[in-house]
Every structure is written in C-alpha cells, then in structure tokens.
Amino acid sequence: MRTLLSGGVVVTCDQNWTVYTDGDVVLEDDLILYAGPRYDGEYDARVSAAGRIVMPGLINAHTHTPMTLFRGLADDVALRVFLEERVWPREIKLTNADAYAGSVLAATEMLKAGVTTYVDMYFFEDALVQAALDTGLRAVVTPGILEAPVWQPILGTWEQRTARVLAFCRQWDGHDGRIHTGLGPHAPYTLPLPALGEIAVEAQRAGLPLHIHLVETREEREAFAERGLGSTVSALEQLGVFEGAVLAAHCVWLDDGDAEVLRHHRVGVAHCPISNAKLGAGIAPAVALLAAGIPVGLGTDGAATNNSLDLWEELKVAPLLSKVAASDPTVLSALQALAMATRLGAMAIHQPRLGVLAEGYKADVLTLRLDDPAMVPLFGEQTYMDHLVYAAGRSLVDAVWVNGRQVVRNGMVLTVDEEATRHAAQRAAEAVSERVAR
Ligand SMILES: [Zn+2]
C-alpha cells in the first residue's frame, strides 16, 4: 500500500534541516518511500497536505502511562512524598484493568498531540502492551523492576521480577513491527546496587535496552554520596550498567565527569523539563549534554508530575529553561529542541530508524495545520521550524500515521472511542480511590 501525502510543507528533521515548502511524502507499508519535492511516481491513495506541515511523529522518551489515573492527586509535593505517600499506596491497589484504562487514556492523549512513539516504564506490562496494540502507537515497553517493602507482595524479589520481565520481552519484542521492549530497573535508590549490575547483564545478554531513572533530585545524589559511593554514574559504570543500550531519564544532578561517561557509553538521556520543574528537582544540563554529543530526547514523565502528556510543551519549555539557567538566550536553539523531540529522541531511545522523514525511515508521520493565527507570519524554511517550537501546539495536529497506518484524522483518534476512553479512565480512577480509602 502506497500513500501519497501531497503538497505540504515537508519538515524532514534530517541532519541538514531540509525543508520542502511544496513537497510530497510517500508512505509504503510501514516505511517512508520518499520525502522531497513533488513526486511523480505511482501510488494507491492520495491525501492532500496542502496548508499543512508534514513532519516526523514526536517521540516521548519517558513516561508511565497508567499514571494518568493519578493526574492532579499528587501536586505540589516533593518526589519522596509523591512516591511514598501519594502514588505507591494507590499503585498497589491497581488492577490490570485499571492500568489498561489509564494507559489507553495516555496513548489517546499522546496521539492527539502527534506523539507516535513513547517509552513506557510501569508494572502491569500486559496491560501496557495491550494499550499500545489497541491504540496504534509505537511503544517501547520497559516493565519496572524495583525492590521496596510495599511492592514485595506484588512483584516478589527483584530476581523473580527480572525473570518475569525477561519472559515478557521474549514474548513481545518486535510484535506487529511497533512493540519494542526493554528492562526498567526503576532507579539506583529503589534497588540494591549489585542487582542493577546483574539486571544490566541480563539485558545485555538478551540484546535489550535498559531504561532507568538517574540522578533526578539533589536529595538522591546526596543520599548516594553519603553512603560513600561517590557519583551515581561512576558507580553504575563500575557495575557495567552502561555496557549495553541504556536510556537514562532526568540526569539533573550529574557530577563532574559524568557526561563524559555517558558519552563514552552512548547512553541516551530523556530530558523531562516540566516534570523536573514541577517537582522542584532542578534543570537538567541539556546544553552540556548536547554539546558532549549525547543523544538527548524529551519526555513528559508520568501525568502525575506534569500533568499533561503534551510533548509540545516540553518542546518549548526545554529551551526556555536552559536559557533561564544560563541567562543566555543563545544556549539552546529551536532546531536543537526540535531535534530532541524527533531525530535525537530516536537516538536516545535506541530506535535510530525513527524521527526523520527520509527514505527507509519508519512511516511515523504527523501533519499540522497552518491555518491558525499563531502560525502567521511565515518567512520561509526557518520560520516553520521556529513556529513549531515556540508557537505551535497540539491543537494544530491534524493527522497522524504510525508504522504506515493512519490513526488520527481531522484531530480525532481513529483507533479508539475517545468518549468511552475518558469514561473508563474516570471510573478506574474512582475505583482505585475507593479501594485506598477502605
Ligand atoms: Zn519517571
């Protein structure tokens, strides 16, 4: 099946920032066959992209989809209080059906914002994968592994949990060409250190990526240092954690020399500027990481610390916060931000065939309406990309394709009943609250 998206402003997000102001994109099955000036080959279906930007789907490099059920229930508190007092007591009362309802809600919200790929770390992994399959997104599902007393009855020991997660990955990795898997050891403070090393070895043996929270708060860094362990990053390096493909979320409180370790091991970083700001965790050194050549993507984190899954907000806030931190408007450009949401995000999550409109890349594409006051005036190629970062937003997303399949048309999700999705999530959230109150 060959679909022509014709006559749009094609923002490829390639290395050279190529833009075709009157361009075509051709999708053939799950791949992009062509992106360039007008196409004169054959096709099966044609969709007009006139008056629209055509660009790669956005990549949400770090989230926890079922946490949409906790949106608004853990605001304005520190991370420790957030986890131990607000979130964990609810999470242990969740059922598989609740997690599914929350995950479908999250995927629906992301689709409407033009997110085509997300990296998910949570429990109830069967629900996570089912939600991705049913909504049509591309997902990297990395089931969480942690050891905390409250979780022990549900997850068992970290060894038992790791074995279960590995079996899940064996079952689902590569499914339907859009389900990818990995291991999600939660954080260095929720697992014994030797466990982190052993989980990493298992991931490397299986050829799977590792997804971990890393130095998110100052409190976390200091607690680690007080144990006489020095820098978290160097301790993990010595354990061999970075020998395989690793995606590290946050990286706000890096020590001197840590960026070099991350660069050396090609660790990808998920920068979550809004979640970090909301928790008062700080501003990750995105400028320094990018300058070091580290692939940095953008993540929303879960909906309880953001509170939306609207990656357009990260796209704007990431450069703004870096400018504020440096008192310098030149340190992080709109193009660098756009790269983090697309091409660099793909590198960060170890899916290098995403995030660019060019032949051979995956057919994950969005179109965005230009008939909006916020998109005027336009002065050529650069302003299209500047407007995407500083002026556009999810309300302008018009159509979305994932793996070659159209999943959003006229801003409406085609794969799920949006109203039923909202009601199911509302009911699940209420049921969890009732169980916690009992
Ligand atoms: Zn997180």
Residues whose N, C-alpha, C, O or C-beta is under 5 A from the ligand:
A	BS01	ZN	D301
